Amino acid sequence: MNKKSDIRTYQNAQKNPDDFLEVQTISWKSRRLPGSPDDFVRRLPIIIVGQAKMANLQVSGIIEKMTGKDKDFRYMATSDLLNELNKESFKLDTDLEMRLSSIILKQLDDVAGDVSGLAVKCLAPLVKKVGEERIVEITNKLCEKLLHGKDQHRDTASIALRTVVAQVAPSLAPSILVTLTPQMIGGISGEITHYNSNKNSGYTLDGLMLIIELILPDSFVGAVTALSEQLLGMSSGIKCECLEIMCDVVQKYGSLMADDHDKLLNALLLQLGCNQATVRKKTVTCIDTDDETLEDEEDDESANEYTDDEDASWKVRRAAAKCLAGLIVSRSEMISKVYQEACPKLIDRFKEREENVKMDVFNTFIDLLRQTGNVTKGQTDTDESRQILHPFTPSDKSSTSNLKIEALVFTKLVLASHAPPVFHPYIKALSSPVLAAVGERYYKVTAEALRVCGELVRVVRPSTQGMGFDFKPFVHPIYNAIMSRLTNQDQDQEVKECAITCMGLVISTFGDQLGAELPSCLPVLVDRMGNEITRLTAVKVALMLRLTLLF
């Protein structure tokens, strides 16, 4: 039997050892070779040893090429090594384990990125073929690179460590944890804190996250404690990453941390006062996760309702707004403290994206204003109230459609609930943005702006006798803005009805000032009575015009 045939036989034996003797017996007889299958079996150890020696020689050649100066040779040699390591038949002796581990770790620092990338890939099959002692040695060296290596090598070391930890068998997890966990926690709480290096702490968190995947119940509390006490004093980026890790830990092992619950909760509550919205959001999510792990089994159903697939933190914000409203209504003696501590945050939530939360925030603010009137009635004047509220007024002038609608609704309520003379000095400032909103493209904004125009008409000229206010400069701007909407057929029904109603108010209030415009306006209203969709609204306007004294 020649060498190539022996090698193929050995490889087949490795892949299918149970059927090896039977297959070889048949092969031996069919080829009518001299001797017997027993002779081949006796030669098998020699074949195996020979194959192992050939593998060692081949790998030795690859290692020599990996240390060459030519980048292309190093890349091809590393690629060949990766192919060899992925073979099931590839075996390593103690000496080869040491050499391969050393050269691969060295290749991680290669100046060529593609070579170091291949070296990282080699680690995955390597840790499956080396012993426990070698794996611990590899992880320690990678941890050393991660914590104390050069900045340009830390990214690769972080990825390599994640690769090794992810491939470690569960039976070897305790050995890895014993050596890695203290170093990782030390990197977070000691050196990283001392030098205030956000980048380094990010690398350390990457490794610690994978350690948590393998972590034992006895040691996980230490990791959580280190995270909660040390990292929550750092920058917002580190806080967010730390909070994500803590959420994962609490989800997996929350039932084991009853004794440390208060310590973790106190550390999280401190972060609710952070000025970074992302940190506050992740903190609320982490508190929510921690709270769920401590609930009894009979509360599982309600907990599941609370943590749906969407962002659950909006429910917390809504509940907080309702709690604040209850406090405002029931504890009037605390109104000054509410203005000092809660009012700025309440106004800041006017930009809330969740509609349900936004409505509760506005309702809470309304309760605050009402309670303020009840408590301070007759005690403060308008100027003093304006001075108190001025610092809390948002400086951001940008607005969304929802914010415009809320502002228009608020304006309409204010105009309807106060005497007209109060607004006469501010008619010009009020009318300009309202009339501009009438021309908005979004139909809900336009409809609400037309309703505000109706209140504005009553304020501008509250009675036909007049009150010493010159309303004439505002008649035609209001009429023109509403007329442009009344004559437009391509718009929402709500806008059409609001335009008809508002035009009726304009004609009934300013009819004696619109002599030239009425011949073009009234036929439009008559035409709207012929349309089934707008007929009812137009008929009501016609009845109102019939009863007016100015028309």
LINLINVEN-V283076 format. One line per field, one symbol per residue. psi: psi as a letter, one per 30 degrees, with the letter a starting at -180 (. if undefined). A space follows every 10 residues. Layout:
psi = ???
This chain:
psi = kleeeeeeee eeeeeifege eeeeeeeeee fhllaleeee effeeeeeee eeeeeeeeee eeeeefglfk eeeeeeeeee eeeeffkefk lkleeeeeee eeeeeeffgk fkeeeeeeee efeefefffl leeeeeeeee eeeeeeegal effeeeeeee eeeeeffkke ffeeeeeeee eeeeeeeefd eeeefhjeee eeeeeeeeee eeeflleffe eeeeeeeeee fggaleeeee eeeeeeeeee eegeffhefg eeeeeeeeef ffgkgkeeee eeeeeeeeee eeffllffge eeeeeeiafl jfffeeeeee eeeeeeeeef iffgeeeeee eeeeeeefgf gkfkeeeeee eeeeeeeeee eeeeegkffl leeeeeeefe ffkkfjflll eeeeeeeeee eeeeefglke fefefgeeee eeeeeefegl ekeeeeeeee eeeeeeeeee iflfflhgkj feffeeeeee eeeeeefjfi lleeeeeeee eeeeeeefeg efgheffeff eeeeeeefff keegeeeeee eeeeeeflfg .
